[in-house]
Amino acid sequence: MSAALSHQQRQALRSASHWYAVLSGERVSPQQEEKWQQWMAADQDNMWAWQQVENLREQMQVVPGNVASKALRDSQMTRRHVLKGLLLALGAGTSWQLWRSDSVTGLRADFHTAKGEIRQHPLPDGSLLTLDTASAVNVRFSASERRIDLLFGKLALTSGKDAQQRPLRVYTPQGQLTALGTEFSVEQLADRTELSVRQHAVEVRLAQQPENPLVVQQGQTLRFSVSQFDEVQRATPSMDWTHGLLSVSDRPLSEVISQLARYRQGVLRCDPQVANLRVSGTFPLMQSDVVLNALQQTLPITLQRVTRYWVTIKPS
């Protein structure tokens, strides 16, 4: 790990391991859940520490050895074992530093959303910016361009008619995207940017090869790195998420659960045995319990609830 944990972070991890043990118990009272929520909301380090619990459950496969894996696979392990697993994982260099950096950067950004939020921001030029859950952007309009820097997460943009006719551009670490009178979404992935164009077109220039732009047309999606375009895919990009909806057609259950988890506090996991069940429909992203109950009624699955914040989808 390239940066040592501070005293505050270690204290937060100890508290997180305590709350893990509490919430993994057979009987969890509403008062305990409320106190956990209050603890997590009280301090940024507490939010960070709890995120490490969630991250570790999702990334057990990349942690060397079996200490962290065992600690988080067994819901009856003591807080000491959980803390040991967390510290081992952090020492092995999992994604805590990126999350920490994102959380601080987001608080300083012009616009940002917390987990479970979707917000719309009308811009001075008449454009409409929508931020997805856990996202952040900076907006800088100058005499030469209307610039939006996507720091992390996902945005949707409907361009307005600028009286000064300045280009409207979105910047990510991988490149520059220029709107050509359009409606589109941009998502920052681990080492790539994903663009989906709903109307008209978007010109993309790579960070390391700006001299060779690619124009992505309506109904197309594209992923690209700093130096390479992936293959353009034909699709019907959906921006239903801007209205709090998830629309899927014949998609695997694991994909649906993964999307719901982005908007839900706590841990939501899908057992590999039911991951490939097919799902179609339109679901409210902000009402994941409603969606889970509906899926349980139509699919051969059952919901294993440790608490309302810790749910695993298993075969029935």
KOLGUMAR-525360 format. One record per residue (C-alpha): residue in three letters; x negated, y, z. Coordinates in steps of 0.05 Angstrom, whole numbers, padded with zeros to 5 digits, always signed. Example, Ala and Ser with C-alpha at 12.3 -4.5 7.8 and 13.67 -1.06 7.14 Angstrom:
% residues 2
ALA-00246-00090+00156/SER-00273-00021+00143/
% end
This chain:
% residues 316
MET+00000+00000+00000/SER-00030+00066-00021/ALA+00000+00107+00036/ALA+00003+00091+00110/LEU+00070+00089+00146/SER+00083+00148+00191/HIS+00104+00140+00264/GLN+00174+00162+00245/GLN+00178+00111+00189/ARG+00156+00055+00235/GLN+00207+00075+00286/ALA+00261+00076+00232/LEU+00240+00006+00210/ARG+00246-00019+00281/SER+00316+00010+00284/ALA+00334-00018+00216/SER+00312-00088+00239/HIS+00356-00079+00301/TRP+00416-00060+00259/TYR+00402-00118+00212/ALA+00406-00165+00271/VAL+00470-00132+00296/LEU+00506-00132+00229/SER+00485-00204+00216/GLY+00518-00228+00279/GLU+00581-00270+00278/ARG+00623-00216+00312/VAL+00613-00144+00291/SER+00661-00093+00320/PRO+00686-00031+00282/GLN+00650+00011+00336/GLN+00584-00022+00319/GLU+00594-00010+00244/GLU+00610+00063+00259/LYS+00547+00071+00302/TRP+00506+00040+00246/GLN+00535+00089+00196/GLN+00520+00147+00244/TRP+00449+00123+00254/MET+00436+00117+00179/ALA+00466+00186+00164/ALA+00428+00220+00221/ASP+00359+00221+00188/GLN+00326+00213+00120/ASP+00277+00162+00149/ASN+00334+00120+00174/MET+00365+00119+00104/TRP+00297+00101+00076/ALA+00287+00044+00127/TRP+00355+00014+00112/GLN+00341+00018+00038/GLN+00280-00026+00051/VAL+00326-00079+00079/GLU+00368-00076+00016/ASN+00308-00074-00030/LEU+00276-00134+00004/ARG+00337-00177-00004/GLU+00338-00160-00078/GLN+00263-00169-00088/MET+00245-00230-00046/GLN+00218-00264-00108/VAL+00161-00214-00115/VAL+00137-00216-00043/PRO+00076-00260-00032/GLY+00086-00317+00016/ASN+00150-00336+00050/VAL+00153-00295+00113/ALA+00196-00238+00086/SER+00237-00286+00044/LYS+00252-00329+00105/ALA+00266-00270+00149/LEU+00320-00242+00104/ARG+00349-00308+00080/ASP+00368-00331+00149/SER+00421-00285+00179/GLN+00406-00310+00249/MET+00333-00290+00250/THR+00313-00243+00306/ARG+00298-00169+00296/ARG+00224-00185+00307/HIS+00223-00232+00247/VAL+00261-00182+00204/LEU+00212-00126+00223/LYS+00154-00172+00207/GLY+00184-00187+00139/LEU+00195-00114+00124/LEU+00125-00094+00142/LEU+00096-00151+00101/ALA+00137-00130+00040/LEU+00117-00057+00047/GLY+00044-00077+00054/ALA+00051-00119-00009/GLY+00071-00057-00048/THR+00145-00063-00063/SER+00187-00005-00087/TRP+00193+00035-00022/GLN+00146+00090-00045/LEU+00187+00102-00108/TRP+00251+00106-00067/ARG+00219+00153-00017/SER+00193+00197-00072/ASP+00261+00198-00107/SER+00298+00216-00043/VAL+00254+00276-00029/THR+00253+00299-00101/GLY+00329+00293-00105/LEU+00339+00339-00045/ARG+00297+00392-00080/ALA+00331+00385-00148/ASP+00380+00435-00177/PHE+00434+00382-00178/HIS+00435+00314-00145/THR+00483+00260-00123/ALA+00480+00211-00065/LYS+00496+00137-00072/GLY+00570+00130-00089/GLU+00578+00200-00116/ILE+00595+00224-00187/ARG+00595+00299-00198/GLN+00609+00346-00256/HIS+00572+00412-00266/PRO+00595+00462-00318/LEU+00533+00497-00345/PRO+00527+00571-00366/ASP+00528+00555-00440/GLY+00594+00517-00436/SER+00562+00448-00433/LEU+00587+00397-00383/LEU+00536+00358-00343/THR+00559+00296-00305/LEU+00513+00261-00256/ASP+00521+00188-00240/THR+00509+00158-00171/ALA+00440+00170-00140/SER+00416+00217-00194/ALA+00380+00284-00198/VAL+00364+00337-00250/ASN+00333+00405-00257/VAL+00364+00455-00305/ARG+00323+00511-00337/PHE+00352+00556-00391/SER+00302+00601-00425/ALA+00301+00644-00488/SER+00275+00585-00529/GLU+00315+00525-00503/ARG+00367+00498-00455/ARG+00326+00447-00416/ILE+00350+00391-00370/ASP+00298+00348-00335/LEU+00326+00280-00313/LEU+00286+00264-00250/PHE+00320+00197-00236/GLY+00386+00163-00246/LYS+00435+00176-00302/LEU+00471+00235-00334/ALA+00524+00247-00386/LEU+00524+00311-00427/THR+00576+00345-00471/SER+00542+00402-00506/GLY+00572+00471-00510/LYS+00565+00523-00565/ASP+00509+00568-00544/ALA+00516+00640-00568/GLN+00440+00644-00574/GLN+00437+00579-00613/ARG+00382+00551-00568/PRO+00370+00476-00573/LEU+00398+00434-00517/ARG+00346+00383-00493/VAL+00340+00329-00440/TYR+00270+00311-00417/THR+00248+00246-00384/PRO+00178+00218-00371/GLN+00185+00178-00436/GLY+00204+00235-00483/GLN+00248+00291-00506/LEU+00321+00285-00530/THR+00352+00340-00571/ALA+00428+00344-00578/LEU+00454+00352-00648/GLY+00523+00376-00629/THR+00540+00316-00588/GLU+00564+00277-00527/PHE+00515+00226-00499/SER+00487+00194-00436/VAL+00415+00185-00413/GLU+00390+00137-00360/GLN+00321+00134-00329/LEU+00299+00062-00321/ALA+00235+00036-00289/ASP+00189+00051-00348/ARG+00239+00068-00403/THR+00294+00116-00421/GLU+00361+00090-00447/LEU+00402+00135-00492/SER+00475+00122-00513/VAL+00508+00168-00564/ARG+00583+00174-00562/GLN+00591+00231-00613/HIS+00548+00259-00669/ALA+00473+00246-00659/VAL+00411+00257-00616/GLU+00339+00267-00639/VAL+00287+00231-00596/ARG+00213+00247-00593/LEU+00166+00202-00554/ALA+00121+00234-00501/GLN+00058+00205-00533/GLN+00080+00208-00606/PRO+00124+00270-00614/GLU+00107+00277-00688/ASN+00151+00217-00707/PRO+00222+00231-00683/LEU+00280+00183-00689/VAL+00353+00204-00696/VAL+00403+00161-00659/GLN+00473+00163-00688/GLN+00542+00159-00658/GLY+00557+00089-00631/GLN+00484+00071-00622/THR+00441+00059-00561/LEU+00365+00062-00556/ARG+00312+00046-00504/PHE+00243+00076-00511/SER+00178+00081-00473/VAL+00126+00137-00476/SER+00096+00108-00540/GLN+00147+00060-00572/PHE+00219+00057-00594/ASP+00257-00007-00580/GLU+00305-00031-00633/VAL+00366+00012-00642/GLN+00428-00026-00621/ARG+00498-00019-00649/ALA+00547-00009-00593/THR+00607+00030-00571/PRO+00577+00072-00515/SER+00627+00081-00458/MET+00626+00141-00412/ASP+00684+00115-00370/TRP+00637+00120-00310/THR+00643+00196-00314/HIS+00715+00186-00293/GLY+00697+00135-00240/LEU+00714+00074-00282/LEU+00676+00012-00303/SER+00700-00019-00369/VAL+00672-00087-00390/SER+00690-00138-00442/ASP+00667-00210-00434/ARG+00608-00191-00390/PRO+00574-00236-00337/LEU+00599-00228-00266/SER+00528-00213-00242/GLU+00527-00151-00287/VAL+00593-00126-00259/ILE+00570-00137-00187/SER+00504-00103-00202/GLN+00542-00041-00227/LEU+00589-00040-00168/ALA+00530-00045-00120/ARG+00502+00020-00147/TYR+00562+00057-00118/ARG+00572+00018-00054/GLN+00539+00028+00014/GLY+00507-00034+00042/VAL+00489-00100+00008/LEU+00530-00132-00048/ARG+00501-00195-00079/CYS+00522-00248-00129/ASP+00505-00321-00119/PRO+00469-00349-00181/GLN+00520-00406-00185/VAL+00574-00356-00206/ALA+00531-00304-00240/ASN+00551-00325-00311/LEU+00626-00324-00302/ARG+00656-00278-00354/VAL+00694-00214-00336/SER+00736-00166-00377/GLY+00775-00106-00353/THR+00772-00035-00327/PHE+00756-00025-00253/PRO+00751+00034-00205/LEU+00678+00043-00186/MET+00694+00079-00121/GLN+00740+00024-00096/SER+00695-00036-00098/ASP+00735-00073-00045/VAL+00796-00069-00090/VAL+00755-00095-00148/LEU+00724-00152-00108/ASN+00792-00175-00083/ALA+00820-00173-00154/LEU+00761-00214-00180/GLN+00771-00265-00124/GLN+00843-00275-00147/THR+00824-00287-00219/LEU+00758-00324-00215/PRO+00735-00386-00177/ILE+00697-00345-00126/THR+00701-00328-00053/LEU+00675-00267-00015/GLN+00628-00282+00042/ARG+00631-00221+00087/VAL+00578-00214+00141/THR+00608-00145+00152/ARG+00645-00099+00103/TYR+00576-00072+00086/TRP+00545-00140+00073/VAL+00582-00182+00021/THR+00559-00242-00021/ILE+00600-00270-00079/LYS+00598-00346-00076/PRO+00633-00404-00112/SER+00701-00422-00081/
% end
